[in-house]
Amino acid sequence: MGETITFWVLAVVSVGAALGMVFNRKAVYSALMLGTVMLCLAVLYAVQDAPFLAAVQIIVYTGAIMMLFLFVLMLVGVDSSDSFVETIKGQRVWAVLAGIGFATLIILAVGNAVFAPEVGLTQATAQGGYIRSIALQLFTTYVFAFEITSALLITAALGAMVLAHREKLTEKLTQKDLSRARFQGDRPSPLPGPGTYARNNAIDMPALLPDGTAAESSVNRYIARYDVEHDHLPADPKLAEAIKHTAEHDVAPTEAEQDAETNEVTK
């Protein structure tokens, strides 16, 4: 009775999470929905007296592969405009063909599960326990599918590295080049740090110079633009004006400026 209740509860949760993974517009939410499906499968394996499969499902798929997906999403950036640019020619055609092939495999698997005779857990694990039976099935009957899955995971890892790679159009600047550009610019000294409230620290508040004026360059331009767009300006008109001025003069930095900012942060 308890096994039946567990199955129907997890079936509803896993199917709902799978639909949310497919139809969700945000990639991070889709990855979390996929993690929910994997956890439901692990519980179903444990209920069916297969603790080894349940542990592998959690450790390998939920713990390792899902974390890889999330790290790639955070590294690439799901809100980047580059995500909407097709960098591989003909990828939609190949995606449609792969989808048709995958749908065919699903139909065959469902038909095999419905029309094939039931074997039972006792007969399936009669060759020396469930771990030995799984090993025999993987490296004899399903060795081709096992190798294809391994190749798929390797391809996914290579694709993640390709997506995360940023092509440099210019030669990488050395420490000497960065120092020379810094002293030839209008500000040889480091950028001023963020301002401080009396009760808490705020990275979006401009620092105050010795004469009491606000240092506009101490505010991150992305944070300033966000504060202006969402009306999160401070009550002090002097600080609010400095944030607005920083947001109005927000210009996309060059690659050299990005490297210089990264070097400043690293220091």
C-alpha positions in Angstrom: 0.0 0.0 0.0 2.8 2.4 0.9 4.7 1.6 -2.3 1.6 2.3 -4.4 1.0 5.7 -2.6 4.7 6.6 -3.0 4.6 5.7 -6.7 1.5 7.8 -7.5 2.7 10.8 -5.5 6.2 10.8 -7.1 4.7 10.1 -10.5 2.6 13.3 -10.4 5.6 15.3 -9.1 8.0 13.9 -11.6 5.7 14.4 -14.6 4.8 17.9 -13.5 8.5 18.8 -13.1 9.3 17.3 -16.5 6.6 19.4 -18.1 7.9 22.5 -16.2 11.4 21.7 -17.5 10.2 21.6 -21.1 7.9 24.6 -21.1 9.8 26.9 -18.7 11.3 30.0 -20.3 14.2 30.3 -17.9 17.1 27.9 -18.2 17.9 27.9 -14.5 14.4 26.9 -13.6 14.4 24.1 -16.2 17.7 22.8 -14.7 16.1 22.8 -11.2 13.0 21.0 -12.6 15.3 18.3 -14.1 16.9 17.9 -10.7 13.5 17.3 -9.2 12.8 14.6 -11.8 16.1 12.9 -11.0 15.4 12.9 -7.2 12.0 11.4 -7.8 13.6 8.6 -9.8 16.1 8.0 -7.0 13.2 7.6 -4.5 11.4 5.2 -6.9 14.6 3.1 -7.2 14.9 2.9 -3.4 11.2 1.9 -3.0 11.8 -0.9 -5.6 14.6 -2.4 -3.4 17.4 -1.0 -5.6 19.5 1.1 -3.2 22.6 1.0 -5.5 20.7 2.6 -8.4 19.2 5.2 -6.0 22.6 6.2 -4.7 24.1 6.4 -8.2 21.1 8.5 -9.4 21.7 11.0 -6.6 25.5 11.1 -6.5 26.2 10.9 -10.3 23.3 12.5 -12.0 21.8 14.9 -9.4 25.0 15.7 -7.6 27.5 15.9 -10.5 25.8 16.3 -13.9 23.1 18.7 -12.6 25.7 20.9 -10.8 27.7 20.9 -14.1 24.6 22.2 -15.9 24.0 24.9 -13.3 27.7 26.0 -13.3 27.6 26.3 -17.1 24.4 28.4 -16.9 25.9 30.7 -14.4 29.2 31.0 -16.3 27.6 31.6 -19.7 24.8 33.9 -18.5 21.2 33.1 -19.3 20.3 36.8 -19.8 23.0 37.5 -22.3 22.0 38.6 -25.8 24.6 36.3 -27.3 22.3 33.4 -26.2 19.9 34.3 -29.0 22.6 34.2 -31.7 23.0 30.9 -33.6 26.7 30.2 -33.7 26.4 26.8 -35.4 24.9 26.6 -38.9 22.1 24.2 -39.4 21.6 23.5 -35.7 17.9 23.7 -35.9 17.7 21.1 -38.6 19.9 18.7 -36.6 17.9 19.5 -33.5 14.6 18.5 -35.2 16.2 15.3 -36.5 17.5 14.5 -33.0 14.1 15.2 -31.5 12.4 12.9 -34.0 14.9 10.1 -33.2 14.5 10.6 -29.5 10.7 10.5 -29.8 11.0 7.2 -31.8 13.2 5.8 -29.0 10.6 6.8 -26.4 7.8 5.2 -28.4 9.8 2.0 -28.7 10.6 1.9 -25.0 7.0 2.5 -24.0 5.8 -0.2 -26.4 8.4 -2.6 -25.0 7.4 -1.9 -21.5 3.7 -2.4 -22.2 3.7 -5.4 -24.5 6.8 -7.3 -23.2 6.2 -10.0 -20.6 6.9 -9.1 -17.0 10.2 -10.5 -15.6 10.0 -9.5 -11.9 12.7 -8.3 -9.6 13.6 -11.8 -8.3 14.3 -13.2 -11.7 16.1 -10.1 -12.9 18.6 -10.3 -9.9 19.0 -14.0 -9.9 22.5 -13.9 -11.3 24.3 -13.0 -8.1 22.5 -9.9 -6.7 21.2 -6.7 -8.3 24.7 -5.0 -8.6 26.1 -8.0 -10.5 23.0 -8.2 -12.6 23.2 -4.5 -13.5 26.9 -4.9 -14.5 26.1 -7.9 -16.7 23.3 -6.1 -18.4 25.3 -2.9 -18.9 28.3 -4.7 -20.4 26.5 -7.3 -22.5 22.9 -6.5 -23.6 23.0 -2.7 -23.3 26.7 -2.1 -23.9 26.0 0.0 -27.0 23.5 2.2 -25.2 25.9 2.6 -22.3 28.7 3.7 -24.6 26.4 6.1 -26.5 25.5 7.7 -23.1 29.1 8.1 -22.3 29.8 9.8 -25.6 26.8 12.0 -25.0 28.1 13.2 -21.6 31.5 13.9 -23.1 29.9 15.9 -25.9 27.9 17.9 -23.3 31.1 18.7 -21.4 32.8 19.8 -24.6 29.8 21.9 -25.6 29.9 23.6 -22.1 33.5 24.5 -22.6 32.8 25.9 -26.1 29.9 28.0 -24.8 31.9 29.3 -21.8 34.9 30.2 -24.0 35.3 33.9 -24.9 37.1 34.5 -28.1 39.8 37.2 -27.7 40.1 39.4 -30.8 43.2 41.1 -29.6 46.4 40.0 -27.9 46.1 39.5 -24.2 47.5 42.4 -22.2 50.4 41.7 -19.9 50.9 43.2 -16.4 53.3 45.7 -17.9 50.8 46.9 -20.6 48.1 47.3 -18.0 50.3 49.4 -15.7 51.5 51.5 -18.6 47.9 52.1 -19.7 46.8 52.9 -16.2 49.5 55.6 -15.7 48.9 57.1 -19.1 45.2 57.5 -18.4 43.4 60.2 -16.4 43.4 58.1 -13.1 46.7 56.4 -12.1 45.4 55.7 -8.6 43.1 52.8 -7.8 39.3 53.4 -8.0 37.8 54.6 -4.7 35.9 52.0 -2.7 32.1 51.9 -2.2 30.5 54.2 0.3 29.3 53.2 3.8 26.1 53.8 5.6 26.1 54.3 9.4 24.1 51.1 9.9 25.2 48.8 6.9 27.5 48.6 4.0 26.2 49.4 0.5 28.1 48.7 -2.7 25.7 50.7 -4.7 26.4 53.9 -2.8 29.1 56.3 -4.1 32.1 57.1 -1.9 32.5 60.6 -0.5 35.7 62.5 -1.4 37.5 64.6 1.2 35.6 67.7 0.1 32.3 66.0 0.7 31.4 65.5 -3.0 30.3 62.1 -4.3 32.8 60.0 -6.3 30.8 58.8 -9.2 33.5 56.4 -10.5 33.2 54.4 -7.2 29.7 53.1 -8.3 29.5 50.1 -10.6 27.8 51.2 -13.8 25.6 48.1 -14.0 24.4 48.6 -10.5 23.8 52.3 -11.1 21.8 51.5 -14.2 19.7 48.9 -12.4 19.0 51.4 -9.5 17.8 54.0 -12.0 15.6 51.6 -14.0 14.0 50.2 -10.9 13.8 53.5 -8.9 16.1 52.3 -6.1 17.7 55.6 -5.5 18.7 56.8 -2.1 16.9 59.6 -0.3 20.0 61.9 -0.3 19.7 64.0 -3.5 23.5 64.3 -3.8 24.0 60.5 -3.9 21.0 60.0 -6.1 22.3 62.5 -8.6 25.7 60.8 -8.7 24.1 57.4 -9.4 21.9 58.9 -12.2 25.0 60.6 -13.7 26.9 57.3 -13.7 24.0 55.5 -15.3 23.6 58.1 -18.0 27.2 57.9 -19.0 27.2 54.1 -19.0 29.1 53.0 -22.2 30.0 49.5 -23.1 33.7 49.0 -22.2 36.3 47.8 -24.5 38.1 44.5 -24.0 41.2 46.3 -22.7 39.0 48.1 -20.1 37.4 44.9 -19.1 40.8 43.3 -18.5 41.9 46.4 -16.6 38.8 46.2 -14.3 39.4 42.5 -13.8 42.9 43.2 -12.8 41.8 45.8 -10.4 39.3 43.4 -8.8 42.0 40.7 -8.6 44.4 43.0 -6.8 
